[in-house]
Amino acid sequence: MYRITKDVKNRIVHVTLSGFLVPEEVEAFACEEQKAVRDMGCKSGNYSVLVDTRDLKLQAQNVIARLMEFSENSPLKATKIAIVVGNSVSRMQARRWVGATRVGIFSTDKEATDWLLDTSAGLFAAAS
């Protein structure tokens, strides 16, 4: 299951992923995320994404592969992606999912949002 909301003022797309995803759901999520970016009037490289995975279960390899494909090949790419994780398994899966230098992995929404809004922060951050 997924939910997408927008913070237009800060140009942040908020994504909540939970439970077990199926490949078709990843496709729908990818389309909706890109639509949210377009609806905010953003172009590639001038918005951020905050992904809350705390309620996401360990995913099947084909689902992770689809998420990786979307992350790498989406027409509109985020400047930074902050992933909020719960346990060590989700941290490892998050790193495999995105593996990019523009990604930060955090334990709380506040840490993730602060990093996204900090223009002096580097493009990689690990959860404390």
N, C-alpha and C positions, 0 to 999 in steps of 0.2 A: 504494500500500500504506500502511496505517496501523497503529499500535500505541498502545494507551491503557493507562496505569498510573495508580495513585492514591497520593498521599502524604496519608493521612488526617490525620496529626498536624498538618500545615501547611495542610490543605485546598487542595491543589494537584492538579489533573488534569494529568498529563504526556502529551502527544500527540507521536508521532513520525510525520511524513509523509515518504514517499519515493517515488521513481520518478514515473510518470505516473498520475494518478487519472482515473477515469471518473465521470460524474455519479451512477451507482448506488452507487459506493463512497463518495462524499461523503454520500449519504443514510444508508448504514450507519454511517459514522463519526459523523454527527450524532446518530443514535439512541444509539449506544454511549457517546458523550461525555456526553449527558444522563443516561443510566443510571448512569454512574460518579459523577456529581454526586449523584444521588438515593441511590445506595448508600453514599456518604460521609455522608449525612444533612444535606447542605447545601441551602440555599435560594438563590434568586436574590440576587446581591450579597454573598454571604459565602464565596466561594471564588475561586481564581485558576486560570489555565490557563497552562502552559508548552508552547509548540509548537516542536518542533525540525524545521526545514525544510531543514537542511543537505544532505540527500540527495534533496530534492524537485526534480524537473526543472521547467523552464518549462511551465506548465499552459495548456491550451486555455481560451479565453474562457468557454465554457459551464461549465467546472469552477470557474473563479474566480467566476463569477456565482453558482453554487450555494453556494460557500463564503461569499460575501458575504451571501447570503440567510439562510443558517444563522446567521451571526454576528449579523445584525440581528434575526432573528425567533425565536431559540430561547427557549423558555419560561423556562429558568434561565440567567441571564446572569452571567458572571464579573465580579468587581470589577476585576481587572486581567488582561490577556493579555500574556504575554511571548513574543516570537517570536525564536528563535535562527536566524540566517540565515548563509549561506555567502558568496555573492558579490553584486555590485551588482545583478544582474538579480533575484535572489531578494529583495533588499531592496525594490526597486521593486514587485515583485509582492505582497510582504507588505503594503506600505503601501496598495496598491489593494484588497487582500482585506479588510482590516479597517477602515482609515481612521478609526477611532474614537479619541477622546482617552484612553481607558483602556488603550491599547496601548503597549508598549515593544518596541523592536527592538534586538537584542543580537547580539554575536559569539560569546559563550560561554554555557554553561549556568550557570556561576557568576554572571556578571553578571546574567543573567535571574532566577535564583533570589534573589539578594540584593535586587534591585528588588522582586520579588513579596513578599518577607518584610518589607521596610522600610515600616512603616506611615506614616512621615513623608514618603516619596517621593511625588512628584506622579504624576498619572495618565497622563503621557506621557513616554517616554524614547527617545532615539535611540542606536543603537549607536555606540560610540566607535571 
